[in-house]
Amino acid sequence: MVIYADLLFTENLLANCLILKLASIISGCAMKIGRAVLAASLGALYAVLATTFPKFTLLNSPFTKIAVSALMILIAFRIRSIKEFFKRWGMMLLTAFLLAGCTYALSNIVEGGVITYGGFMYVSPQGTLKAFLVSVALCVVLVRPIGRILSGKVLRDGSIVPVMLKLGDKSVRFNALVDTGNSLIDPITGYPVMVVEAESVKPILPQEVYDLVVSNNIGICTNFGRENNPWFTRIHLIPFKSIGRENGILTGFRPDNIRICQEGVFKEVNDVIVGVCGTKLSNNAKYSALLGPAMLSKI
């Protein structure tokens, strides 16, 4: 059997990008495209080398495969703890097994079998391309409900939970709605964004900062005390799309601390941006903020 290195690399690059993206959706963790492509390229290069040198025992050992997959996670995601690493790694392996299992099962039905060599499955036109494409569609459909369950944990979509937000020596408390439709991510830091009504955070913000974030004046934000004002490093501009608005900008800030009540206990959540909304989020005032799955995954 003839195997072309360029085709093998391309197949694995695309498959790895898909697996990492699905793992990102399941875990509710943001992932930058550049980091994903770099991690996927590492996996694709390893597949080419392992296939080219099948008799190289160390290169084809389970230990090396585990090490490469772990390194892919470290490259693709910003890992800040051992617990977070194992969570992302487990999500990637779950996604890979789901995709490979679907491809193997469908290939035996559609193509009459799979083509494997050196421990790798091939999805080229000579192999299991049709089964692979169908498996991709199935995984995309299945992965969102799985992601909602795992990312939201016991906090289901539509739940209302108490939130405490601290900035300096001041703090506020308000209720937030668990909304899996809130997928806002700060493009600079990759942090998830919690959308909060302006009135809820007004007590902890200096008046000039409050006026700035409510006005959404981009010109003011980019020239806001660059040299002397510590608020310059806290202000963030978050692009968003909504019904009737294609290119919106939401101004937010980075707080010192956010705690979310889960099962009666307030749990600290780090690396979150607070996006300030000038309009009311609830008609009945039951909540004044929106929590997305990417933020809930940090609990």
Steps between C-alpha positions, in 0.01 A plus 500: 500500500636843401459778757567861400651709778337826390153341487554329836612828656201690358251237615636499854527879512132544413389216728705634793362853452149358505568293813649798684209722398243247618694456826490877541122502455447212742719650772371853441857627476603759244774409254686724259524383139877548480565284807259234371674482160842477668384218728330319211816533290702334775262204503503478121879510487518222758262287290724542196817412693340202674379365166830566323701320768270218617790295639612782731362354824521814713330715236206262475470416869181582698709727726602719205142520374381607846779757525417650159128527583582664834734748328224583249273599788769719656549677167132538406367622837622733770538255788527647850470195722543122501125457541432717196759309297342161569157640425601635157702188426210275591265702278739466206535123548122465535450690176769299319353168614150612401612606153717192444231265629232648275735489202595136564138389544367687197796398286418133549147574376568751222850411377524138609790559739770744608857548386755513782876503501744556787212547741342784297170509313490653152210706370623563146273427199648151488403443861219620724428853381121462477475340843728768645290786363181347635672448837604865505138605450383267778767626741412864430135423578577297813775714644289806582258329740796320659677833536198660662478221756871489582567874485192602691542219754207515742412851386253442220403742227245745642617469861538819702799513736643764738829660396742712703738735321791673674711792388751643744330539837152518347267217405151449357263206495239424235321210333611355166319286245680190372481551123675249273438743214750744650823402325675838521879474525747785540713481179817626672518284813270215394307542828123437507275805539224534758244756381376719788254790516674833557298580813621181669868596482460877540573495879852359451608709199643854507258741333728568203549128439127435530425774243766353272371143496136603470565739209696236300713782359787314335704815451491576870590142590813494285628825650392445859793601720750274327797603714369581845156345540502133614155460346654502154613137545159397637285633215413256221308541175298190407355468147165322472221418258131499580168516318490826306861585588790347312799690641429600859755592765449430870727678746608303802754484780702239686396472868716380788275212593176329398320237706203294384264318734477129422317258728489763775874575489668799333781381276769729363539539125809665353587642159158643412407827331189693608321646199282794599159522335312830502158337459290279725555125456185391683151643481409375848834591667564139605855519370741765376780295341557215255740209562624293205635141490861613461480676835316215674773258394740692725306420818 
